[in-house]
Amino acid sequence: MNSVGKAIAAAAVMAVASGASAQSAGQWTAKGGVAEITPKVKSGDVSAPALPGTKAAIGSDTKPVFSFAYGVTDNVSLELDLGMPFKHTLYGDGAIKGTGELGTVKALPPTFLVQYRFFKPEAMLRPYLGAGITYAYFAKETGSGRLTAISDIGGPPTTFKVKNKLATSLQLGLVYNINDRWFADVAYIKSFLKTKVDFSSGQTQDITLDPQVISVGIGYKF
């Protein structure tokens, strides 16, 4: 390699090394991306007069998400995760498995996390751990004709309501600093969520959702 080539290569290495400026004390960041929520359901039985063993399964959904974070210190950050409402489809399970779609529900799970970021702020890669709380807000619950046939055959259309709940959440993530302002982020969150469903037919159902979230995004440091 000639002297010009060596100089260019050295400059490139120095630019990469000096360009990494991960979140540090007093710094704000904003991030946008997509996330997939997959409930890990442990369903209780719908109360009588439903068929014994009447349970539910819930599908996953992917939506845009965004978050804001503040560096309390070089290693400790506070993050608020927000996003569009996720739409989940409910299916029959247990004794009614195979009956198809029973309804849909929209879920909005804002999450507040305290994070610990490893390594120094200038590191190119910074893994992090987080812990916090998620408020699971449910809305626009819509039942299908199959739900009515199972819960109250011959009666009026069955509606249902999922109770809003607070849940604890744990996070594992990794930041890659593209340059001194832009970064890429991938994260996994596990929430521990139990709630209750009330049906207009008078029945109830306890259900553990324990959703897991996988997200990828691009962020900017202010």
N, C-alpha and C positions, 0 to 999 in steps of 0.2 A: 504494500500500500504506500503511495507517495505521501509527501508531507501535507499536501492539501487534503487528501482523503483522511489522514490521521487527525488533522485539525477538525474536520467536519464530524468525524466519529466521536472525538473527545467532547465537542460541543454538544452533540446529541445526548451523550451519557450525562453530562452535567445538567442539561435541561431537564431530563427525566428525573434525575436525583433531586434537583432543587425545586422542581415544579410540584412535588407532592406536599400538600399542606392540608392534612386532615383536620377535622373540626377541633378547635382549641377553645380555651376559656374565653367566654364573652362573645363567642361567634354564633350567629344564627344560620340555619340551613333550611332550605325548602326542597322537597322531593316529590316527584310524580312518577306514577308507574301503573302496573296492573297487579291484581292479587286474586288468587283462587282460594275460596273458602270451602272446605270439605268437612261437614259434620261427621264426627265419629259417634254414631248414635247407639245408645243403649235404651231401648224403649220399654216403658212399662205397659201394662195392659190397659185398654180402654175399660172404664168401669161398666158394670151391668146397666142395662140389659144387653150389652154387646156380647158377641161370641167370645168365650174364654180364649185367651191368647191373641186377642186382636191388638196388633202392634203397628208401628209406623217406621218407615225408612225415609231419609231425606237426601236429596241430591245436592251436588255441589254447584257453584256458580263463580264466574270470573267477571270482575268489574274494575274500572279505573279507581285508583286510590291516590291520596296525596298526604304528606305529613310535614310537620314543622318541628325543628329541634333547636335546643339552646345548650351551648356548652357551659356548664357550671364550673368545671375545671377542665384541664387538658384531657382527663380520662372519664369524667362523669358528665352525662348529658341527660336532658329531659326531652321526651319526644311525645307529640300528639299525632296519632294516626286517624285520618278521616277518609271518607270515600263516598261513592254512590251507593244507594241501597242495593243489596244483593237479593236476587229473587231465587228462592228455593222451592223445588217441587217435592210434595209429600206423596209417598207411595204406601200401599198396604204391605205389611210384613207379618211374620208369625202365622197365625191361623188364617189370615186373609192375604198372604203373599201371592202375588200374581193377579190381584184385582186391578192393578194399574194405578193411574194418578188419582189421588184423593183430594188434592187441592194445591194451592201455592201460598207462599208467605214471603213478604219482603223483610229483610233484616238490615239494620244499620248498626254496626258495632264500633263506635268511637273508642279508641284505646289510648290510655296514658301510660307511659313507660319511663322508668328510670334505668338508664343504660350505663354499663361500664365498658369503655373502649380500651383495648389493650394496645401496648406499644406507645411510642411518642407521637405527637401530632404530625411530624414530618414523615412518618412511615408511609410507604406506598400502599400497603395492605394493612387494614386494622379490623380484626375480628372483634365482635362485641357481644355482650350478654345483656338482657333486659328483663325487668320484672315490673308488673303493674296491674292495672285494672281495666276491664272492658265493660262498657254498658251496652247490653244487648237489647236493642229497641226493635220491636216487631210491629208490623203494620200491614194493612191491605190483605188480610187473610181471606182467602176465597176457597170455598169448598166446591167439590164437583158433585155430579149426580151419583157417582159411585159412593161417595161419602154418605149421602142421604140414604142410599139403599142399604148401607151397612149399619148405620147408627139408628135410623128411624124410618124404616121402610113404610111407605104410604103416608108419611107425615110431610110437613113443609120442608123446604130445602134447609139442610143443616149448615149452620155457620159455626165458626170457632174463633177463639181468641187465645194467642200465646202470651203468657205473662212476661213483661220486661224484667230483666234481672241483671245484677252486677256479677262479674266473674273475675277471678284472678287469671293473669296471663303471664307466660314466660316466653322469652324471645332469644333467638340465636341468629346472628347476622354477620355480614362481611362487607366492608367498604373497600372499594378500589378507587384511588384518586387518579383521575384522568389528567388533571393539571391543577393549578393552584385555586381554581374556582369550581370546576366540575368534577363530579364523582359518580360512580355506579354503585348500586347497593342491592344485595340480595338478602332476604330475611325469612325466617320461619318463626311463627308464633303458635303456641298451643294455649288455648283457653279452657278453663274447667267450669263448665256451665250446665246447671240443672234448672229446668223450668217446668211449668205446668200448662196444660192445654184445657180450656173450658169449652165444651160444645153447647150449642143452643138446645140440643136434645136433653140436656141435663147431665150428660156423662162428662167425666174428666179423665185426664191421662197425665201421669208424671213421665218426664222424658229427660234423659241426659244427652246433651248435644256434643260437648267437648270438641268444638271445632278446631281444625288446624288450618293455618293460613300460610301460603307460600307467596311471596311478593318479589318483584324485581322492579327497579326504578332508576331514574337518573336524577341527580340532585345538584343544587347550586349553593355555594357558600357566600354569605354576605359579609 
